[in-house]
């Protein structure tokens, strides 16, 4: 057994030292669960903080043989530094305020309430999303184990503990894989017990203690709560003309399609924008593959200039590889291309006999595939920012050249990278709706182009 535990006195007792990183949240839960063995046999309910705490909590609940539920809270971030918490709000009207942060940031109560109003609305949305018609697991008179994937400032954890106390829990345990040294002082009185796998002296961020700290999707949370297997995550390797291509495959339970991402020049499969879109697709039960079409040697400065024909050939190999994999065979395949990656996706879709069923281009460069655009025969969605005039003009020209069902969506207020608040959400939702509609079955349709404003 490894980690630290604290009782009501707040005294920390070392029960082992962990020096290696935690692989992912599931492993974190498996490491955390044995530290809670003393609770086995009690009347326990395990409550995960969505989203990242739920996969950890699921492992703890399984170990203890206890029911699993969520306790929903929202951090109140400083307006110009959202990662810095000045407090948190939780179910039942609970609000916790970090007076020190509030004073240091020179924020007024009006500033605090403005953020709190917005976060309460999101709190209500998430509560409805994660519970739906499922009743809350009763907490009154029971031991409540509140689980997150880590503690940084402690505001969210404190709010969660206060929520479960308000619901009538007689004993509250806060259990996390990672917390800063001295956290028992910071959270004194929040819980009756504090349990952590690691309490490093220096905690820059929780994610640095995980090998895989990708964001947890709503779909994964719902899968854990329903007892359904969460989406599988696999790092896949595909040999292609001497290069070793690497991709991250995420396959939700009951996937109804698969979308392969082709990123733009200078980006990678770790692109936060593409990963944000991928999560929205995964929540719609679409599998995703975020792919690097250059091997590590080529990415490290030995690469040739961008060769969209070469990259399209490699993408075609990956698509065919996916049609042969037992886990993905039979799934209709879509391509999502960003910037120059959009040209790669269009060239791949234009190949005779291509199994691609639909294409989405985000801020794409279809001009790099101009000669092959008339050969694209699958439904194609072009999404461009209104404040990206050069690329918008290129996409309007491409729309006139396509001989398939095609649509151009112009996103108001968006630039080339869709960094403006809310604009990437528009892209993700448009892509989701396009793929959900067109990956039901492969269709070859010729249709007139359409230009829309989001």
C-alpha positions as CSV (number, residue, x, y, z in Angstrom):
1,X,0.0,0.0,0.0
2,X,1.3,3.5,-0.8
3,X,0.3,7.0,0.0
4,X,-0.7,9.2,2.9
5,X,-3.8,9.3,5.1
6,X,-5.0,11.7,7.8
7,X,-7.6,11.3,10.5
8,X,-9.8,13.8,12.3
9,X,-6.7,15.3,14.0
10,X,-5.2,16.2,10.6
11,X,-1.9,14.4,11.4
12,X,-0.5,12.9,8.2
13,X,0.9,9.4,8.3
14,X,3.2,8.1,5.6
15,X,2.3,4.6,4.4
16,X,4.6,4.4,1.5
17,X,6.4,6.6,-1.1
18,X,5.4,6.7,-4.7
19,X,8.0,7.9,-7.1
20,X,6.6,7.0,-10.5
21,X,3.9,8.9,-12.5
22,X,0.3,7.6,-12.4
23,X,-0.7,6.3,-15.8
24,X,-4.2,7.6,-16.0
25,X,-7.3,8.2,-13.8
26,X,-8.3,4.5,-13.7
27,X,-4.9,3.5,-12.3
28,X,-5.2,6.5,-9.9
29,X,-8.4,5.0,-8.6
30,X,-6.8,1.6,-8.2
31,X,-4.0,3.1,-6.2
32,X,-6.3,5.1,-4.1
33,X,-8.8,2.4,-3.3
34,X,-6.7,0.3,-0.9
35,X,-6.0,3.4,1.3
36,X,-9.8,3.3,2.0
37,X,-9.9,-0.3,3.0
38,X,-10.9,0.6,6.6
39,X,-14.2,1.9,5.2
40,X,-15.2,-1.5,3.8
41,X,-18.4,-2.8,5.5
42,X,-19.6,0.6,6.5
43,X,-22.7,2.3,4.9
44,X,-20.6,4.1,2.2
45,X,-21.5,6.1,-0.8
46,X,-18.7,7.2,-3.2
47,X,-19.2,10.6,-4.9
48,X,-17.0,11.6,-7.8
49,X,-16.4,15.2,-8.9
50,X,-17.2,15.5,-12.6
51,X,-15.6,15.1,-14.8
52,X,-12.1,14.0,-14.0
53,X,-12.9,12.6,-10.5
54,X,-15.6,10.2,-11.7
55,X,-13.3,7.6,-13.3
56,X,-11.2,7.6,-10.2
57,X,-14.3,7.3,-8.0
58,X,-15.6,4.4,-10.1
59,X,-12.5,2.3,-9.1
60,X,-12.9,3.2,-5.5
61,X,-16.6,2.3,-5.5
62,X,-15.9,-1.0,-7.1
63,X,-13.2,-1.8,-4.5
64,X,-15.5,-0.9,-1.6
65,X,-18.6,-2.5,-3.1
66,X,-20.3,0.9,-2.6
67,X,-22.8,2.8,-4.8
68,X,-21.3,5.6,-7.1
69,X,-22.8,9.0,-7.7
70,X,-21.6,12.5,-8.5
71,X,-21.4,15.7,-6.5
72,X,-21.4,18.6,-8.9
73,X,-19.5,21.8,-8.1
74,X,-18.0,24.6,-10.2
75,X,-14.8,26.5,-9.6
76,X,-15.1,30.3,-9.5
77,X,-12.1,31.4,-11.5
78,X,-10.5,34.9,-11.4
79,X,-11.8,36.6,-14.6
80,X,-8.4,37.2,-16.2
81,X,-6.9,34.0,-14.8
82,X,-9.6,31.3,-14.9
83,X,-7.4,28.6,-13.6
84,X,-6.9,30.5,-10.3
85,X,-9.9,29.7,-8.1
86,X,-11.3,32.5,-5.9
87,X,-14.0,30.0,-4.7
88,X,-16.5,27.5,-5.9
89,X,-20.3,26.9,-6.0
90,X,-22.0,23.5,-5.5
91,X,-25.4,21.8,-5.5
92,X,-27.8,23.0,-2.8
93,X,-26.8,26.7,-3.1
94,X,-23.3,26.1,-1.4
95,X,-20.7,28.8,-2.2
96,X,-17.1,28.8,-0.9
97,X,-15.0,31.9,-1.2
98,X,-11.2,32.2,-0.9
99,X,-10.9,35.6,0.7
100,X,-7.1,35.7,0.3
101,X,-7.4,35.3,-3.5
102,X,-10.3,37.8,-3.6
103,X,-8.2,40.4,-1.8
104,X,-5.0,39.7,-3.8
105,X,-6.8,40.0,-7.1
106,X,-8.6,43.2,-5.9
107,X,-11.9,41.9,-6.9
108,X,-15.2,43.1,-5.5
109,X,-18.2,41.1,-4.3
110,X,-19.9,42.2,-7.5
111,X,-17.1,40.7,-9.5
112,X,-17.5,37.5,-7.6
113,X,-21.2,37.3,-8.0
114,X,-21.0,37.9,-11.7
115,X,-18.7,34.8,-12.1
116,X,-20.9,32.9,-9.6
117,X,-24.1,33.6,-11.6
118,X,-22.5,32.2,-14.8
119,X,-21.1,29.2,-13.0
120,X,-24.4,28.4,-11.3
121,X,-26.1,28.2,-14.7
122,X,-23.4,25.7,-15.8
123,X,-23.8,23.8,-12.5
124,X,-27.5,23.3,-13.2
125,X,-26.8,22.2,-16.8
126,X,-24.2,19.6,-15.7
127,X,-26.4,18.3,-12.9
128,X,-29.2,17.7,-15.4
129,X,-26.7,16.2,-17.8
130,X,-25.1,13.7,-15.4
131,X,-28.3,12.8,-13.5
132,X,-31.1,13.0,-16.0
133,X,-34.0,11.1,-14.6
134,X,-31.8,9.0,-12.3
135,X,-32.4,9.8,-8.6
136,X,-29.6,11.0,-6.4
137,X,-28.0,8.2,-4.3
138,X,-29.1,8.9,-0.7
139,X,-26.3,10.4,1.4
140,X,-28.1,11.2,4.7
141,X,-26.8,9.1,7.6
142,X,-24.0,7.6,5.6
143,X,-20.3,7.8,5.1
144,X,-19.6,9.9,2.0
145,X,-16.3,9.5,0.2
146,X,-15.7,12.5,-2.0
147,X,-13.2,11.7,-4.8
148,X,-11.4,13.9,-7.3
149,X,-8.4,13.4,-9.6
150,X,-6.4,15.8,-7.5
151,X,-6.4,18.8,-5.3
152,X,-4.7,22.1,-6.1
153,X,-6.2,25.1,-4.3
154,X,-8.8,23.0,-2.5
155,X,-11.8,25.4,-3.2
156,X,-13.7,22.9,-5.3
157,X,-13.0,20.0,-2.8
158,X,-14.1,22.1,0.1
159,X,-17.4,23.0,-1.7
160,X,-18.0,19.4,-2.5
161,X,-17.5,18.4,1.1
162,X,-19.9,21.1,2.3
163,X,-22.5,19.9,-0.2
164,X,-22.5,16.3,1.1
165,X,-22.6,17.6,4.7
166,X,-25.7,19.7,3.8
167,X,-27.2,16.5,2.3
168,X,-26.9,14.8,5.7
169,X,-23.7,12.7,5.5
170,X,-22.5,11.8,9.0
171,X,-18.9,11.2,8.1
172,X,-17.0,12.8,5.2
173,X,-13.8,11.5,3.6
174,X,-12.0,13.4,0.9
175,X,-9.8,11.1,-1.2
176,X,-7.5,12.1,-4.1
177,X,-4.5,10.6,-5.9
178,X,-2.5,13.9,-5.7
179,X,-2.6,16.8,-3.2
180,X,0.0,19.4,-2.2
181,X,2.1,18.9,1.0
182,X,0.3,20.6,3.9
183,X,-3.2,20.2,2.3
184,X,-4.5,19.0,5.7
185,X,-4.0,22.5,7.0
186,X,-5.6,24.2,4.0
187,X,-8.7,21.9,4.2
188,X,-8.9,21.6,8.0
189,X,-12.5,21.1,8.9
190,X,-13.7,20.4,5.4
191,X,-13.7,16.6,5.9
192,X,-13.3,14.2,8.7
193,X,-10.6,12.2,6.9
194,X,-8.1,13.2,4.2
195,X,-6.6,10.5,2.0
196,X,-4.0,11.0,-0.7
197,X,-1.7,8.7,-2.8
198,X,0.9,11.5,-3.2
199,X,1.5,14.7,-1.4
200,X,4.5,16.3,-3.2
201,X,6.3,19.2,-1.7
202,X,6.0,21.1,-5.0
203,X,2.8,20.8,-7.0
204,X,2.8,22.9,-10.1
205,X,-0.2,21.2,-11.6
206,X,-2.1,18.0,-11.1
207,X,-1.5,16.8,-14.6
208,X,2.2,16.6,-14.2
209,X,1.7,13.6,-12.0
210,X,-0.2,11.7,-14.7
211,X,1.1,10.2,-18.0
212,X,-2.3,10.6,-19.5
213,X,-4.3,13.5,-18.2
214,X,-6.6,14.2,-21.2
215,X,-9.9,15.7,-20.3
216,X,-12.7,13.3,-19.3
217,X,-15.8,13.5,-21.5
218,X,-19.4,13.7,-20.5
219,X,-19.8,10.3,-22.2
220,X,-17.1,8.7,-20.0
221,X,-18.8,10.1,-16.8
222,X,-22.2,8.8,-17.9
223,X,-20.7,5.4,-18.8
224,X,-19.1,5.2,-15.3
225,X,-22.4,6.1,-13.6
226,X,-24.4,3.6,-15.6
227,X,-21.9,0.8,-15.2
228,X,-21.3,0.7,-18.9
229,X,-17.7,0.3,-20.1
230,X,-16.1,3.8,-20.7
231,X,-14.6,4.6,-24.1
232,X,-11.5,2.7,-24.8
233,X,-8.2,4.6,-25.4
234,X,-5.6,3.0,-27.6
235,X,-2.4,4.4,-29.0
236,X,-2.1,2.9,-32.5
237,X,0.9,2.6,-34.8
238,X,0.6,2.2,-38.6
239,X,3.6,1.6,-40.8
240,X,3.6,3.7,-44.0
241,X,6.4,4.0,-46.6
242,X,9.1,3.7,-44.0
243,X,7.4,6.0,-41.5
244,X,5.9,4.9,-38.2
245,X,2.6,6.8,-37.9
246,X,1.1,7.2,-34.4
247,X,-2.5,7.9,-33.6
248,X,-4.8,8.1,-30.5
249,X,-7.9,6.0,-31.0
250,X,-10.9,6.6,-28.7
251,X,-13.9,4.4,-29.2
252,X,-17.0,5.0,-27.1
253,X,-19.2,2.0,-26.2
254,X,-21.7,1.5,-29.0
255,X,-19.8,3.7,-31.4
256,X,-21.8,4.5,-34.6
257,X,-19.0,5.9,-36.7
258,X,-15.3,6.8,-36.7
259,X,-13.7,10.2,-37.4
260,X,-10.0,10.5,-38.3
261,X,-8.4,13.9,-37.7
262,X,-5.7,15.4,-40.0
263,X,-4.1,18.4,-38.4
264,X,-2.5,21.4,-40.0
265,X,1.1,22.3,-40.5
266,X,3.0,22.9,-37.3
267,X,0.4,21.1,-35.2
268,X,0.2,17.5,-33.9
269,X,-2.3,15.0,-32.6
270,X,-2.0,16.8,-29.2
271,X,-3.7,19.9,-30.6
272,X,-6.0,21.2,-27.9
273,X,-8.4,22.5,-30.5
274,X,-8.7,19.2,-32.3
275,X,-9.0,17.4,-28.9
276,X,-11.8,19.7,-27.9
277,X,-13.7,18.9,-31.1
278,X,-13.0,15.2,-30.6
279,X,-14.5,15.2,-27.2
280,X,-17.8,16.6,-28.6
281,X,-17.8,13.8,-31.2
282,X,-17.1,11.2,-28.6
283,X,-20.1,12.4,-26.6
284,X,-22.2,11.7,-29.7
285,X,-20.9,8.1,-29.8
286,X,-18.4,8.8,-32.6
287,X,-15.0,7.2,-32.3
288,X,-12.0,9.5,-33.0
289,X,-8.5,9.0,-34.2
290,X,-6.1,11.9,-33.7
291,X,-3.2,11.2,-36.0
292,X,0.3,12.4,-36.8
293,X,1.1,11.9,-40.5
294,X,4.8,12.5,-39.9
295,X,6.9,10.2,-37.8
296,X,8.9,11.7,-34.8
297,X,12.0,12.0,-36.9
298,X,10.3,14.1,-39.5
299,X,8.5,16.2,-36.9
300,X,11.9,17.0,-35.2
301,X,13.2,19.1,-38.0
302,X,14.1,16.5,-40.6
303,X,10.8,16.8,-42.5
304,X,10.5,17.7,-46.1
305,X,8.2,20.7,-47.0
306,X,4.5,20.1,-46.8
307,X,3.6,17.5,-49.4
308,X,-0.2,17.1,-49.3
309,X,-0.1,14.3,-51.8
310,X,2.3,12.3,-49.6
311,X,0.3,13.0,-46.5
312,X,-3.0,12.0,-48.3
313,X,-1.4,8.7,-49.3
314,X,-0.5,8.1,-45.7
315,X,-3.9,9.0,-44.5
316,X,-5.4,6.6,-47.0
317,X,-3.3,3.8,-45.5
318,X,-4.5,4.6,-42.1
319,X,-8.1,4.6,-43.2
320,X,-7.7,1.2,-44.8
321,X,-5.9,0.0,-41.7
322,X,-9.0,1.0,-39.6
323,X,-11.4,-0.8,-41.9
324,X,-9.4,-4.0,-41.2
325,X,-9.1,-3.6,-37.4
326,X,-11.5,-5.9,-35.6
327,X,-12.6,-3.1,-33.2
328,X,-13.3,-0.6,-36.0
329,X,-14.2,-2.7,-39.0
330,X,-17.7,-1.9,-40.3
331,X,-17.8,1.6,-38.8
332,X,-18.5,4.3,-41.4
333,X,-15.4,6.6,-41.5
334,X,-15.3,10.4,-41.7
335,X,-12.4,12.8,-42.0
336,X,-11.9,16.0,-40.1
337,X,-9.1,18.3,-41.5
338,X,-7.8,21.6,-40.1
339,X,-5.9,24.1,-42.2
340,X,-3.6,22.2,-44.6
341,X,-4.9,19.0,-43.1
342,X,-8.2,19.8,-44.8
343,X,-6.6,19.5,-48.2
344,X,-5.1,16.1,-47.1
345,X,-8.6,14.9,-46.1
346,X,-10.2,16.1,-49.4
347,X,-7.5,14.4,-51.4
348,X,-8.0,11.1,-49.5
349,X,-11.7,11.3,-50.0
350,X,-11.2,11.9,-53.7
351,X,-9.4,8.6,-54.2
352,X,-11.3,6.0,-56.3
353,X,-12.8,3.4,-54.0
354,X,-12.1,5.4,-50.8
355,X,-14.2,4.2,-47.8
356,X,-14.5,7.7,-46.5
357,X,-18.2,8.6,-46.0
358,X,-18.0,12.3,-45.0
359,X,-15.5,15.2,-44.7
360,X,-15.4,18.3,-42.4
361,X,-12.9,21.1,-43.1
362,X,-12.1,23.6,-40.3
363,X,-10.3,26.8,-41.6
364,X,-9.1,24.6,-44.4
365,X,-6.9,25.1,-47.4
366,X,-9.0,23.4,-50.1
367,X,-7.0,25.2,-52.8
368,X,-4.1,22.8,-52.1
369,X,-6.4,20.0,-53.4
370,X,-8.1,22.2,-56.1
371,X,-7.5,19.8,-59.1
372,X,-9.1,16.9,-57.2
373,X,-12.1,18.7,-55.7
374,X,-14.6,17.7,-58.5
375,X,-13.6,14.0,-57.7
376,X,-14.9,14.3,-54.1
377,X,-18.2,12.5,-54.0
378,X,-19.0,12.4,-50.3
379,X,-20.8,15.0,-48.2
380,X,-18.4,17.8,-47.4
381,X,-18.7,20.6,-44.8
382,X,-16.5,23.6,-44.9
383,X,-16.3,25.8,-41.7
384,X,-14.5,29.1,-41.9
385,X,-14.2,32.1,-39.6
386,X,-15.8,35.4,-40.8
387,X,-12.7,37.3,-39.8
388,X,-10.4,35.0,-41.9
389,X,-11.1,36.7,-45.3
390,X,-8.3,35.0,-47.4
391,X,-9.3,31.5,-46.3
392,X,-13.0,32.4,-46.6
393,X,-12.5,33.4,-50.2
394,X,-10.6,30.1,-50.9
395,X,-13.4,28.1,-49.4
396,X,-16.1,29.9,-51.4
397,X,-14.2,29.1,-54.6
398,X,-13.9,25.4,-53.4
399,X,-17.6,25.3,-52.8
400,X,-18.3,26.1,-56.4
401,X,-15.9,23.3,-57.6
402,X,-17.3,20.5,-55.4
403,X,-19.7,18.2,-57.2
404,X,-21.0,16.5,-54.0
405,X,-23.4,17.5,-51.3
406,X,-21.5,20.5,-49.8
407,X,-22.1,23.3,-47.4
408,X,-20.1,26.3,-46.2
409,X,-20.7,27.6,-42.7
410,X,-19.3,31.0,-41.8
411,X,-18.8,31.5,-38.1
412,X,-19.3,35.2,-37.0
413,X,-16.4,36.8,-35.0
414,X,-14.0,33.9,-35.6
415,X,-10.5,34.1,-36.9
416,X,-8.4,31.4,-38.5
417,X,-7.7,29.5,-35.3
418,X,-11.1,29.9,-33.8
419,X,-9.6,31.2,-30.5
420,X,-12.4,33.6,-29.8
421,X,-14.8,32.6,-27.0
422,X,-17.5,30.2,-28.2
423,X,-16.3,30.0,-31.8
424,X,-14.7,26.5,-31.5
425,X,-17.9,25.3,-29.9
426,X,-19.8,26.3,-33.0
427,X,-17.3,24.3,-35.1
428,X,-17.5,21.2,-32.9
429,X,-21.3,21.2,-32.9
430,X,-21.5,21.7,-36.7
431,X,-19.0,18.8,-37.2
432,X,-20.9,16.6,-34.8
433,X,-24.2,17.2,-36.6
434,X,-22.6,16.6,-40.0
435,X,-21.0,13.4,-39.1
436,X,-24.0,12.0,-37.1
437,X,-26.2,12.6,-40.2
438,X,-23.8,11.3,-42.8
439,X,-22.0,8.5,-41.1
440,X,-25.2,6.5,-40.6
441,X,-24.5,4.9,-43.9
442,X,-22.3,5.6,-46.9
443,X,-24.1,7.7,-49.4
444,X,-23.0,9.0,-52.8
445,X,-25.1,12.0,-53.6
446,X,-24.6,14.9,-55.9
447,X,-26.2,18.1,-54.6
448,X,-26.0,21.8,-55.1
449,X,-23.7,23.7,-52.8
450,X,-25.1,25.8,-50.0
451,X,-23.6,28.7,-48.1
452,X,-24.7,29.3,-44.6
453,X,-23.9,31.7,-41.7
454,X,-23.7,30.2,-38.3
